[in-house]
Amino acid sequence: MLSRPHLLRVRQLVVLALAALLAVELSGVAEARDLGRIQRDLADARERREQVEEDIAAATRAYEELVGRIARLEAEGEELEQEVTTLRMELGELDELVTDRLRAVFKHGSNLDPLSVFLASDDPSAALSRAETVQRAVVSDRARTEDLVAARTRLGAAEDRLTAQREEVEQAREEQQRVTEGLEASFAELGELVGDLESEEQAEKERLERERLERERRERERRERERQERERQERREREQATASRTATSTSSSSGTSRPTSAPARTSGGMACPLDQPRSFIDSWGHARSGGRAHRGTDLMGPRGIPVRAITNGVWSIQRPGRSAGLWAILRADNGDHFWYLHLDSHTVSNGARVTAGQQVGTNGSTGNATAGAEHVHFEWHPGGGRAVNPYPLLRSACG
């Protein structure tokens, strides 16, 4: 049976243990309440983010449609310009013929009636020949006049169509400007939303990590105190029970392993070529200016955000072009070539060895890209050959 001092000491240990457990439970309740509130806030923010991303996708599709529409209108305009030029040349030739005929009438007299010519001649054979000649001239004049009127009518209609087409192109360009302004505003909103969301998530992770470490520290201290108290108690009991024996003490310790961060998600060893916020659709084959068809995917995003290597390889900077702007080819280790066009800048040197996910440039609108609709025109050339549709590959790498 334990003595009274021993019973008091046991009660003290029990009280300490219950207090520590109660503190841990209260801390867990507070943490659950705070975490629940933040989880609700994060859910709301994610819903807002999804809505903004849908708006950006819709604006991206509208932008692609407008680009194709303007390309078609410009091609129609070129055809109309050629038609108007041809009609004007024909009209000029007809004008010259009519003018020459008027000069001939003025020179030889205005009486071109075939019957009058026939009756006025003394020689019947000569009179008949002259009358037939006059008849052919009158018919020719009438045909030329009709051709002249028809040519002027066609020219007027072509000029009207050309004017209407130019107005339609201007309206399409104004609509494109509105779409790109809205797209730029949506990207700005998404950037702020993503930044706020990531900051809040990071702050909450750090807070929870600090609280976890603090709980583990308190728990280790509590266990250490209990261990030390048990050792002292056992030592006293052994000394009282066996005064002749040398007291030995055994110690037990417990440790808690720290969690390690999860490895970064990869998709077949490839990384998305453009950071968030970004948007892209399958625009392979869409119409472009000059009768061209789109041979890549446009990854839309704010100016200056990081552009990254999709896989391991060598970054080969190309001579800037009027259409491509600043661009480069990533020559992958597997032999594929990946083209990056319209960059704002390069962040690695020509010939640099890069790895998947490494930043190689910044997003921009150099070349023939539209300011306010910054994007990376991305092409995939398997084995360095002809381009194929990169959309499925990007969807796999970017999620």
KEKE-3310 file (N, C-alpha, C; in steps of 0.2 Angstrom, whole numbers, plus 5000, padded with zeros to 4 digits):
npx = (5004:5002:5011:5005:5012:5015:5003:4998:5007:5004:4992:4994:5001:4991:4982:4990:4991:4978:4975:4984:4979:4966:4970:4975:4964:4955:4963:4962:4949:4947:4956:4949:4937:4943:4949:4938:4931:4940:4941:4928:4929:4939:4932:4922:4930:4936:4925:4923:4934:4933:4922:4928:4938:4930:4924:4936:4939:4928:4930:4942:4938:4930:4939:4947:4938:4935:4948:4949:4937:4941:4952:4946:4937:4947:4953:4942:4940:4952:4949:4938:4944:4953:4943:4936:4947:4949:4936:4937:4947:4941:4930:4937:4942:4931:4926:4935:4933:4920:4922:4931:4921:4912:4920:4922:4909:4907:4916:4912:4899:4882:4872:4868:4859:4854:4845:4844:4857:4858:4848:4853:4864:4871:4875:4869:4875:4886:4879:4871:4882:4887:4877:4875:4887:4885:4875:4880:4889:4880:4874:4885:4889:4878:4879:4891:4888:4878:4887:4895:4886:4882:4895:4898:4887:4891:4903:4899:4891:4901:4910:4901:4900:4913:4915:4905:4911:4923:4918:4913:4924:4931:4921:4923:4936:4935:4926:4935:4945:4937:4935:4948:4951:4942:4947:4960:4956:4950:4960:4968:4960:4959:4972:4974:4964:4969:4982:4978:4971:4981:4990:4982:4980:4993:4997:4988:4992:5005:5002:4994:5005:5014:5006:5004:5018:5019:5010:5016:5028:5024:5018:5029:5036:5027:5027:5040:5041:5033:5040:5052:5047:5041:5053:5060:5051:5051:5065:5065:5057:5064:5075:5070:5065:5076:5089:5102:5105:5112:5105:5097:5093:5081:5077:5065:5061:5051:5048:5043:5040:5044:5033:5035:5036:5025:5030:5032:5018:5019:5017:5020:5033:5033:5030:5019:5019:5016:5013:5000:4989:4981:4974:4968:4962:4957:4963:4967:4969:4961:4956:4968:4976:4980:4976:4980:4981:4979:4992:4995:4994:4987:4992:4985:4988:4993:5004:5021:5021:5029:5036:5039:5050:5044:5049:5064:5079:5087:5088:5085:5087:5079:5081:5073:5056:5045:5032:5033:5039:5049:5056:5059:5066:5063:5073:5070:5076:5071:5071:5060:5054:5049:5040:5041:5032:5030:5036:5040:5052:5068:5074:5084:5100:5105:5106:5106:5106:5091:5078:5063:5050:5058:5061:5061:5058:5047:5030:5022:5018:5024:5029:5016:5006:4992:4991:4987:4981:4990:5000:5007:5012:5011:5020:5021:5033:5035:5049:5056:5050:5035:5022:5011:4994:4995:4987:4981:4992:4996:4985:4986:4998:4996:4984)
npy = (4994:5011:5025:5040:5052:5047:5044:5057:5062:5055:5059:5072:5070:5064:5075:5084:5077:5077:5090:5094:5086:5092:5105:5102:5097:5108:5117:5110:5111:5125:5126:5118:5126:5138:5133:5128:5139:5146:5136:5137:5150:5148:5139:5147:5157:5149:5146:5158:5160:5149:5154:5166:5160:5153:5165:5170:5159:5160:5173:5171:5162:5170:5180:5172:5169:5181:5185:5175:5179:5193:5190:5183:5193:5202:5195:5194:5208:5210:5203:5211:5223:5220:5217:5229:5237:5230:5233:5247:5248:5242:5251:5263:5259:5258:5271:5277:5272:5276:5290:5291:5288:5298:5308:5304:5306:5319:5324:5318:5322:5323:5315:5300:5291:5276:5275:5288:5290:5281:5285:5298:5295:5294:5283:5267:5255:5259:5267:5257:5250:5260:5263:5250:5250:5261:5256:5246:5253:5261:5250:5245:5257:5257:5245:5247:5258:5252:5243:5251:5258:5246:5242:5253:5252:5239:5243:5253:5245:5236:5245:5249:5237:5235:5247:5243:5232:5236:5244:5234:5227:5236:5237:5224:5225:5234:5227:5217:5224:5228:5215:5211:5220:5217:5204:5206:5213:5203:5194:5201:5202:5188:5186:5193:5187:5173:5176:5181:5170:5160:5166:5167:5153:5149:5156:5150:5137:5139:5144:5133:5124:5129:5129:5115:5111:5117:5111:5098:5101:5104:5093:5084:5090:5088:5073:5071:5077:5068:5057:5059:5061:5049:5041:5047:5043:5029:5028:5032:5023:5011:5014:5014:5001:4993:4996:4992:4989:4995:5009:5009:5016:5017:5024:5030:5036:5046:5050:5062:5061:5073:5079:5076:5086:5083:5076:5086:5087:5078:5076:5064:5068:5081:5099:5113:5125:5139:5149:5151:5165:5157:5153:5142:5136:5123:5128:5124:5124:5135:5150:5162:5178:5182:5171:5160:5145:5141:5134:5129:5131:5144:5150:5160:5174:5185:5199:5196:5185:5170:5160:5143:5128:5115:5102:5093:5099:5109:5126:5136:5151:5160:5171:5186:5189:5197:5192:5182:5188:5189:5174:5156:5139:5125:5112:5096:5082:5070:5072:5079:5095:5111:5125:5142:5157:5175:5180:5190:5192:5183:5172:5164:5160:5158:5142:5136:5124:5116:5111:5102:5113:5123:5141:5150:5161:5176:5180:5188:5200:5201:5204:5199:5198:5203:5218:5218:5206:5196:5181:5165:5158:5141:5128:5111:5100:5084:5075:5085:5088:5091:5102:5096:5095:5103:5103:5092:5087:5098:5099:5088:5091:5103:5102)
npz = (5000:4996:5003:5012:5007:4994:4988:4987:4978:4967:4964:4960:4948:4941:4940:4933:4921:4916:4915:4904:4894:4893:4889:4876:4870:4870:4862:4850:4847:4845:4834:4825:4823:4818:4807:4800:4797:4788:4778:4773:4768:4758:4750:4745:4738:4729:4721:4715:4708:4699:4691:4686:4678:4669:4663:4657:4648:4639:4634:4628:4618:4611:4606:4598:4588:4583:4578:4567:4560:4556:4548:4537:4532:4528:4518:4509:4507:4500:4488:4483:4481:4470:4461:4460:4454:4442:4436:4435:4426:4414:4413:4410:4397:4390:4391:4383:4370:4368:4368:4356:4347:4347:4343:4330:4325:4326:4317:4304:4303:4310:4305:4305:4300:4292:4281:4276:4272:4261:4252:4249:4240:4224:4217:4217:4222:4229:4238:4245:4252:4260:4268:4275:4282:4290:4297:4305:4313:4320:4328:4335:4342:4351:4358:4364:4372:4381:4387:4394:4403:4410:4416:4424:4433:4439:4444:4454:4462:4467:4473:4484:4491:4495:4503:4513:4518:4523:4534:4541:4545:4552:4563:4568:4572:4582:4591:4594:4601:4612:4618:4621:4630:4640:4643:4647:4659:4666:4668:4676:4687:4690:4693:4705:4713:4713:4719:4732:4737:4737:4746:4758:4760:4761:4773:4782:4782:4787:4800:4806:4805:4815:4826:4827:4829:4841:4850:4849:4855:4868:4872:4872:4882:4893:4893:4896:4908:4915:4913:4920:4933:4935:4935:4946:4956:4955:4958:4972:4978:4975:4982:4995:4997:4994:5001:5001:4988:4973:4965:4950:4935:4922:4907:4896:4881:4870:4853:4840:4823:4810:4798:4781:4766:4753:4737:4722:4711:4695:4678:4668:4668:4663:4662:4664:4651:4654:4668:4681:4682:4669:4652:4640:4624:4612:4598:4586:4568:4567:4558:4552:4548:4531:4525:4532:4542:4560:4568:4581:4599:4609:4624:4635:4645:4659:4655:4658:4667:4672:4659:4656:4654:4645:4646:4648:4640:4627:4626:4613:4606:4594:4579:4581:4574:4562:4563:4573:4584:4599:4601:4603:4602:4610:4611:4614:4624:4619:4606:4601:4596:4603:4600:4606:4605:4603:4615:4629:4635:4636:4649:4651:4643:4626:4620:4632:4645:4650:4662:4665:4669:4673:4673:4657:4651:4649:4648:4634:4620:4608:4591:4579:4589:4598:4608:4625:4624:4629:4626:4624:4609:4606:4599:4594:4588:4583:4584:4578:4566:4556:4562:4575:4583:4598:4609:4616:4623:4631:4639:4646:4653:4659:4666)
capx = (5000:5006:5010:5001:5015:5015:4996:4998:5011:5001:4986:4997:5003:4985:4979:4994:4990:4971:4976:4987:4974:4961:4973:4976:4957:4953:4967:4960:4942:4949:4959:4944:4933:4946:4950:4931:4929:4944:4939:4922:4931:4942:4927:4919:4935:4937:4920:4924:4940:4930:4918:4932:4941:4925:4924:4942:4938:4923:4933:4947:4935:4927:4945:4949:4933:4936:4954:4947:4933:4944:4956:4941:4935:4952:4953:4936:4942:4957:4946:4934:4949:4955:4937:4935:4952:4947:4930:4939:4951:4936:4926:4941:4943:4924:4926:4940:4929:4914:4925:4933:4916:4910:4925:4920:4902:4908:4920:4909:4892:4878:4867:4870:4853:4856:4841:4846:4863:4856:4844:4857:4869:4869:4877:4865:4879:4890:4874:4870:4888:4888:4871:4877:4893:4882:4870:4885:4892:4875:4873:4891:4888:4873:4882:4896:4884:4875:4892:4897:4881:4883:4901:4897:4883:4895:4908:4895:4889:4907:4912:4897:4901:4919:4913:4902:4916:4928:4915:4912:4931:4932:4917:4926:4942:4932:4924:4941:4948:4933:4936:4955:4951:4939:4951:4965:4953:4948:4966:4970:4955:4961:4978:4973:4961:4974:4987:4975:4970:4987:4993:4978:4982:5000:4997:4984:4997:5010:4999:4993:5011:5016:5002:5006:5024:5019:5007:5021:5033:5021:5017:5035:5038:5023:5030:5047:5040:5030:5045:5056:5043:5041:5060:5061:5047:5054:5071:5064:5054:5069:5080:5067:5064:5082:5094:5108:5107:5113:5099:5098:5087:5080:5074:5061:5059:5047:5049:5038:5043:5041:5030:5039:5032:5024:5033:5028:5015:5021:5013:5024:5039:5032:5028:5015:5023:5014:5011:4994:4983:4982:4968:4969:4957:4959:4962:4971:4966:4957:4958:4972:4977:4984:4973:4984:4977:4982:4996:4998:4989:4989:4991:4984:4990:4995:5011:5027:5022:5034:5036:5043:5052:5039:5053:5071:5081:5091:5084:5088:5084:5079:5081:5066:5053:5039:5026:5034:5042:5054:5054:5064:5064:5066:5075:5070:5081:5069:5071:5055:5055:5043:5041:5038:5032:5028:5038:5041:5059:5071:5077:5090:5104:5105:5110:5106:5103:5086:5075:5056:5048:5063:5058:5065:5056:5041:5024:5021:5014:5029:5027:5009:5001:4988:4993:4981:4979:4997:5000:5013:5010:5015:5019:5024:5035:5038:5055:5058:5046:5029:5018:5004:4990:4998:4982:4980:4998:4996:4980:4989:5004:4993:4978)
capy = (5000:5017:5030:5046:5056:5044:5046:5064:5063:5051:5063:5078:5068:5063:5082:5087:5074:5079:5097:5094:5083:5097:5110:5099:5096:5115:5119:5106:5114:5131:5125:5116:5131:5142:5129:5127:5146:5147:5131:5140:5156:5146:5136:5153:5160:5144:5146:5164:5159:5145:5159:5170:5156:5152:5171:5170:5155:5163:5179:5168:5159:5176:5183:5167:5169:5188:5184:5172:5184:5198:5187:5181:5199:5205:5191:5197:5215:5210:5201:5216:5228:5218:5218:5237:5239:5228:5236:5253:5248:5241:5257:5267:5257:5260:5278:5279:5270:5281:5297:5291:5288:5305:5312:5303:5308:5326:5325:5316:5324:5320:5312:5293:5287:5272:5276:5295:5289:5277:5290:5303:5293:5293:5276:5263:5250:5263:5269:5252:5248:5265:5262:5245:5252:5266:5252:5242:5258:5262:5245:5245:5262:5255:5240:5250:5262:5247:5240:5257:5258:5240:5243:5258:5249:5234:5247:5256:5239:5233:5250:5249:5231:5237:5251:5240:5227:5240:5246:5228:5225:5241:5235:5218:5227:5238:5222:5213:5228:5227:5208:5210:5224:5213:5198:5209:5214:5196:5191:5205:5200:5181:5186:5195:5181:5168:5178:5181:5163:5157:5169:5164:5146:5148:5159:5145:5131:5141:5144:5126:5120:5132:5126:5108:5110:5119:5105:5093:5103:5104:5085:5081:5092:5084:5067:5071:5078:5062:5052:5061:5060:5041:5039:5049:5039:5023:5028:5032:5016:5006:5015:5012:4994:4989:5001:4989:4988:5001:5011:5010:5020:5016:5030:5029:5043:5046:5056:5062:5062:5078:5077:5079:5089:5079:5078:5090:5083:5079:5073:5061:5072:5087:5105:5117:5130:5145:5149:5153:5163:5156:5150:5140:5132:5120:5133:5121:5125:5142:5155:5168:5183:5180:5164:5155:5141:5141:5128:5128:5133:5150:5150:5167:5175:5192:5200:5196:5179:5165:5155:5137:5123:5109:5096:5094:5100:5115:5132:5138:5157:5162:5178:5189:5190:5202:5189:5178:5192:5186:5167:5151:5132:5120:5105:5091:5077:5065:5074:5084:5102:5114:5132:5147:5163:5181:5181:5197:5192:5177:5172:5160:5162:5154:5136:5134:5117:5118:5106:5103:5117:5129:5147:5151:5168:5179:5181:5195:5201:5204:5201:5201:5197:5209:5220:5217:5198:5192:5174:5161:5153:5135:5123:5104:5097:5078:5073:5091:5088:5095:5103:5093:5099:5102:5104:5086:5087:5104:5098:5083:5094:5109:5100)
capz = (5000:4995:5009:5010:5002:4988:4986:4985:4972:4961:4962:4957:4942:4937:4939:4927:4914:4914:4912:4898:4889:4892:4884:4869:4867:4869:4856:4844:4846:4842:4828:4820:4822:4813:4800:4796:4794:4782:4773:4769:4764:4753:4745:4741:4734:4723:4716:4712:4704:4693:4687:4682:4673:4664:4659:4653:4643:4635:4631:4623:4612:4607:4603:4592:4583:4580:4574:4561:4556:4553:4543:4532:4530:4525:4512:4505:4505:4494:4481:4481:4479:4464:4456:4458:4450:4435:4433:4433:4419:4409:4412:4406:4390:4386:4390:4377:4364:4366:4366:4349:4342:4347:4338:4323:4323:4325:4311:4298:4303:4315:4302:4304:4298:4286:4275:4273:4268:4255:4247:4247:4236:4217:4215:4221:4225:4234:4243:4249:4256:4265:4273:4279:4286:4295:4302:4309:4318:4325:4333:4339:4347:4356:4362:4369:4378:4386:4391:4398:4408:4415:4419:4429:4438:4443:4448:4459:4467:4470:4478:4489:4495:4498:4509:4519:4521:4527:4540:4545:4547:4558:4569:4571:4576:4589:4595:4596:4606:4619:4620:4624:4636:4645:4644:4652:4666:4669:4670:4682:4693:4692:4696:4712:4717:4715:4724:4739:4739:4739:4752:4763:4761:4764:4780:4786:4783:4792:4807:4808:4807:4821:4832:4828:4833:4848:4853:4850:4860:4875:4873:4873:4889:4897:4893:4899:4916:4918:4914:4926:4939:4937:4937:4953:4961:4955:4962:4979:4980:4975:4988:5002:4997:4994:5003:5000:4981:4969:4961:4942:4932:4915:4904:4890:4877:4864:4848:4835:4817:4807:4791:4775:4761:4747:4731:4718:4706:4689:4673:4663:4668:4659:4666:4660:4648:4657:4675:4682:4679:4661:4649:4633:4621:4606:4592:4580:4562:4566:4553:4553:4543:4525:4523:4535:4548:4566:4569:4588:4604:4612:4631:4637:4652:4660:4653:4662:4671:4670:4654:4658:4649:4646:4647:4648:4634:4626:4624:4607:4604:4586:4577:4581:4568:4562:4566:4579:4589:4602:4601:4604:4601:4615:4608:4619:4624:4616:4599:4599:4596:4605:4598:4610:4601:4606:4622:4631:4636:4638:4655:4650:4637:4620:4621:4639:4646:4655:4665:4665:4675:4674:4669:4652:4648:4652:4643:4631:4614:4603:4584:4577:4594:4600:4615:4630:4624:4629:4626:4621:4604:4608:4594:4595:4582:4585:4580:4574:4559:4555:4569:4576:4588:4605:4614:4621:4627:4635:4644:4651:4657:4663:4670)
cpx = (5004:5005:5007:5005:5015:5009:4995:5001:5008:4995:4988:4999:4996:4982:4983:4992:4983:4971:4979:4983:4969:4964:4973:4969:4954:4956:4964:4953:4943:4951:4953:4939:4936:4947:4943:4930:4933:4943:4933:4924:4935:4938:4924:4924:4936:4931:4920:4929:4937:4926:4922:4936:4936:4924:4930:4941:4934:4926:4939:4944:4932:4933:4947:4944:4934:4942:4952:4942:4936:4949:4952:4939:4941:4954:4948:4938:4947:4954:4942:4939:4951:4949:4936:4941:4951:4941:4932:4943:4946:4932:4931:4942:4936:4923:4930:4936:4924:4917:4927:4927:4912:4914:4923:4914:4903:4911:4916:4901:4888:4873:4869:4864:4855:4852:4843:4852:4862:4853:4848:4863:4866:4870:4873:4870:4883:4885:4873:4876:4888:4883:4873:4882:4890:4878:4875:4888:4887:4874:4879:4891:4883:4875:4887:4893:4881:4881:4895:4893:4882:4889:4901:4892:4887:4900:4905:4894:4896:4910:4908:4898:4908:4919:4910:4907:4921:4925:4914:4919:4932:4928:4920:4932:4940:4930:4930:4944:4944:4934:4943:4955:4948:4943:4957:4962:4952:4955:4969:4966:4957:4967:4978:4970:4966:4979:4984:4974:4976:4990:4989:4980:4988:5000:4993:4989:5002:5008:4997:5000:5014:5012:5003:5013:5024:5015:5012:5026:5030:5020:5023:5037:5034:5026:5036:5046:5038:5036:5050:5053:5043:5048:5062:5057:5049:5060:5070:5061:5059:5074:5077:5066:5071:5088:5101:5110:5108:5107:5101:5092:5087:5076:5070:5060:5055:5048:5044:5041:5040:5039:5035:5034:5031:5028:5029:5024:5018:5017:5018:5031:5039:5029:5024:5019:5022:5011:5004:4995:4984:4975:4970:4963:4960:4958:4965:4967:4962:4960:4963:4973:4981:4982:4976:4979:4982:4986:4999:4992:4991:4987:4991:4985:4992:5003:5016:5027:5026:5032:5041:5044:5047:5042:5060:5074:5086:5087:5088:5085:5085:5079:5074:5063:5047:5033:5027:5036:5048:5052:5060:5061:5067:5067:5076:5075:5078:5068:5065:5057:5048:5045:5037:5038:5029:5030:5040:5049:5061:5074:5083:5094:5103:5109:5110:5103:5097:5082:5067:5054:5052:5060:5063:5063:5050:5036:5023:5017:5018:5027:5020:5004:4998:4989:4986:4978:4986:4996:5006:5009:5014:5014:5023:5026:5039:5044:5058:5055:5041:5026:5012:5001:4993:4993:4981:4986:4998:4990:4982:4994:5001:4987:4972)
cpy = (5006:5022:5036:5051:5054:5045:5053:5066:5060:5056:5070:5076:5067:5070:5085:5084:5076:5086:5098:5091:5088:5103:5108:5099:5103:5118:5116:5109:5121:5131:5123:5121:5136:5139:5129:5134:5147:5142:5134:5146:5153:5143:5142:5156:5155:5145:5153:5163:5155:5150:5163:5166:5155:5159:5172:5166:5157:5169:5176:5165:5165:5179:5178:5168:5176:5188:5181:5176:5189:5196:5185:5188:5203:5202:5194:5204:5215:5208:5207:5222:5226:5218:5225:5239:5237:5231:5243:5253:5247:5247:5262:5266:5259:5267:5280:5278:5275:5288:5297:5291:5295:5309:5311:5306:5316:5328:5324:5318:5320:5315:5304:5288:5283:5274:5283:5294:5286:5281:5295:5302:5292:5286:5271:5258:5253:5265:5263:5250:5253:5264:5256:5246:5257:5262:5249:5247:5260:5257:5244:5251:5260:5250:5243:5254:5258:5244:5245:5258:5252:5240:5248:5256:5244:5238:5250:5251:5237:5238:5250:5243:5232:5241:5248:5235:5230:5242:5239:5226:5230:5239:5229:5220:5230:5232:5218:5218:5228:5220:5208:5214:5220:5207:5200:5210:5208:5193:5194:5203:5193:5181:5188:5190:5175:5170:5179:5174:5160:5160:5167:5157:5145:5150:5154:5139:5133:5141:5137:5122:5123:5129:5118:5107:5112:5114:5099:5094:5102:5096:5082:5083:5088:5077:5066:5073:5072:5057:5053:5060:5053:5039:5041:5045:5032:5022:5028:5026:5011:5007:5013:5005:4990:4994:4998:4988:4995:5003:5012:5013:5018:5022:5027:5036:5041:5051:5056:5065:5068:5076:5080:5081:5084:5081:5082:5085:5084:5075:5070:5065:5079:5093:5109:5123:5137:5145:5152:5161:5162:5153:5148:5136:5128:5124:5130:5122:5131:5146:5160:5172:5180:5173:5159:5151:5141:5134:5127:5130:5139:5150:5157:5168:5182:5193:5199:5190:5174:5161:5149:5132:5117:5103:5097:5095:5106:5120:5136:5145:5158:5169:5181:5190:5194:5198:5185:5182:5189:5178:5162:5144:5128:5113:5100:5085:5071:5066:5078:5091:5106:5122:5137:5154:5169:5182:5188:5197:5184:5177:5168:5161:5156:5148:5133:5128:5118:5111:5107:5107:5123:5135:5149:5158:5170:5180:5188:5195:5203:5200:5203:5199:5203:5211:5220:5209:5194:5185:5171:5157:5147:5130:5116:5101:5090:5076:5079:5091:5093:5096:5099:5097:5097:5102:5098:5085:5092:5102:5093:5086:5100:5107:5104)
cpz = (5000:5001:5007:5006:4995:4984:4983:4979:4966:4959:4958:4949:4938:4935:4933:4921:4912:4912:4906:4893:4888:4887:4877:4866:4865:4863:4850:4842:4842:4835:4823:4818:4817:4807:4796:4793:4788:4777:4769:4765:4758:4747:4741:4736:4728:4718:4712:4706:4698:4689:4683:4677:4667:4659:4654:4647:4637:4631:4626:4617:4607:4603:4597:4586:4579:4575:4567:4557:4552:4547:4536:4528:4526:4518:4507:4502:4499:4488:4479:4478:4471:4459:4455:4453:4443:4432:4431:4427:4413:4407:4408:4399:4386:4385:4384:4370:4362:4364:4359:4345:4342:4343:4331:4320:4322:4319:4304:4298:4308:4312:4300:4303:4292:4280:4272:4269:4261:4250:4245:4242:4229:4214:4220:4225:4230:4240:4248:4254:4261:4270:4277:4284:4292:4300:4307:4315:4323:4330:4337:4344:4353:4361:4367:4374:4383:4390:4396:4404:4413:4419:4425:4435:4442:4447:4455:4465:4471:4475:4484:4494:4498:4504:4515:4522:4525:4534:4544:4548:4553:4564:4572:4575:4583:4594:4598:4602:4613:4622:4624:4630:4642:4647:4649:4659:4670:4672:4676:4688:4695:4696:4704:4716:4718:4720:4731:4741:4741:4745:4758:4765:4764:4772:4784:4787:4788:4799:4810:4809:4813:4827:4833:4831:4840:4852:4854:4855:4867:4877:4875:4880:4894:4898:4897:4906:4919:4919:4919:4932:4941:4939:4944:4958:4961:4959:4970:4982:4980:4981:4995:5002:4997:4995:5001:4992:4978:4964:4954:4940:4925:4912:4898:4887:4871:4859:4843:4828:4814:4800:4786:4770:4755:4741:4726:4712:4699:4684:4667:4662:4664:4663:4661:4657:4651:4664:4675:4684:4671:4659:4642:4630:4615:4600:4586:4574:4561:4561:4555:4547:4537:4523:4527:4540:4554:4567:4576:4593:4608:4619:4633:4644:4653:4657:4659:4667:4668:4664:4656:4653:4650:4648:4647:4641:4633:4623:4619:4605:4597:4585:4577:4574:4568:4565:4572:4585:4592:4603:4602:4603:4607:4612:4613:4619:4620:4608:4597:4599:4598:4604:4603:4606:4605:4613:4623:4633:4637:4645:4656:4644:4632:4621:4628:4640:4652:4657:4665:4671:4676:4670:4663:4649:4652:4646:4640:4625:4609:4596:4582:4582:4596:4607:4619:4629:4624:4629:4623:4616:4604:4602:4596:4588:4583:4581:4576:4567:4559:4562:4569:4582:4595:4611:4619:4626:4632:4641:4649:4656:4662:4667:4667)
residu = (MET:LEU:SER:ARG:PRO:HIS:LEU:LEU:ARG:VAL:ARG:GLN:LEU:VAL:VAL:LEU:ALA:LEU:ALA:ALA:LEU:LEU:ALA:VAL:GLU:LEU:SER:GLY:VAL:ALA:GLU:ALA:ARG:ASP:LEU:GLY:ARG:ILE:GLN:ARG:ASP:LEU:ALA:ASP:ALA:ARG:GLU:ARG:ARG:GLU:GLN:VAL:GLU:GLU:ASP:ILE:ALA:ALA:ALA:THR:ARG:ALA:TYR:GLU:GLU:LEU:VAL:GLY:ARG:ILE:ALA:ARG:LEU:GLU:ALA:GLU:GLY:GLU:GLU:LEU:GLU:GLN:GLU:VAL:THR:THR:LEU:ARG:MET:GLU:LEU:GLY:GLU:LEU:ASP:GLU:LEU:VAL:THR:ASP:ARG:LEU:ARG:ALA:VAL:PHE:LYS:HIS:GLY:SER:ASN:LEU:ASP:PRO:LEU:SER:VAL:PHE:LEU:ALA:SER:ASP:ASP:PRO:SER:ALA:ALA:LEU:SER:ARG:ALA:GLU:THR:VAL:GLN:ARG:ALA:VAL:VAL:SER:ASP:ARG:ALA:ARG:THR:GLU:ASP:LEU:VAL:ALA:ALA:ARG:THR:ARG:LEU:GLY:ALA:ALA:GLU:ASP:ARG:LEU:THR:ALA:GLN:ARG:GLU:GLU:VAL:GLU:GLN:ALA:ARG:GLU:GLU:GLN:GLN:ARG:VAL:THR:GLU:GLY:LEU:GLU:ALA:SER:PHE:ALA:GLU:LEU:GLY:GLU:LEU:VAL:GLY:ASP:LEU:GLU:SER:GLU:GLU:GLN:ALA:GLU:LYS:GLU:ARG:LEU:GLU:ARG:GLU:ARG:LEU:GLU:ARG:GLU:ARG:ARG:GLU:ARG:GLU:ARG:ARG:GLU:ARG:GLU:ARG:GLN:GLU:ARG:GLU:ARG:GLN:GLU:ARG:ARG:GLU:ARG:GLU:GLN:ALA:THR:ALA:SER:ARG:THR:ALA:THR:SER:THR:SER:SER:SER:SER:GLY:THR:SER:ARG:PRO:THR:SER:ALA:PRO:ALA:ARG:THR:SER:GLY:GLY:MET:ALA:CYS:PRO:LEU:ASP:GLN:PRO:ARG:SER:PHE:ILE:ASP:SER:TRP:GLY:HIS:ALA:ARG:SER:GLY:GLY:ARG:ALA:HIS:ARG:GLY:THR:ASP:LEU:MET:GLY:PRO:ARG:GLY:ILE:PRO:VAL:ARG:ALA:ILE:THR:ASN:GLY:VAL:TRP:SER:ILE:GLN:ARG:PRO:GLY:ARG:SER:ALA:GLY:LEU:TRP:ALA:ILE:LEU:ARG:ALA:ASP:ASN:GLY:ASP:HIS:PHE:TRP:TYR:LEU:HIS:LEU:ASP:SER:HIS:THR:VAL:SER:ASN:GLY:ALA:ARG:VAL:THR:ALA:GLY:GLN:GLN:VAL:GLY:THR:ASN:GLY:SER:THR:GLY:ASN:ALA:THR:ALA:GLY:ALA:GLU:HIS:VAL:HIS:PHE:GLU:TRP:HIS:PRO:GLY:GLY:GLY:ARG:ALA:VAL:ASN:PRO:TYR:PRO:LEU:LEU:ARG:SER:ALA:CYS:GLY)
# end
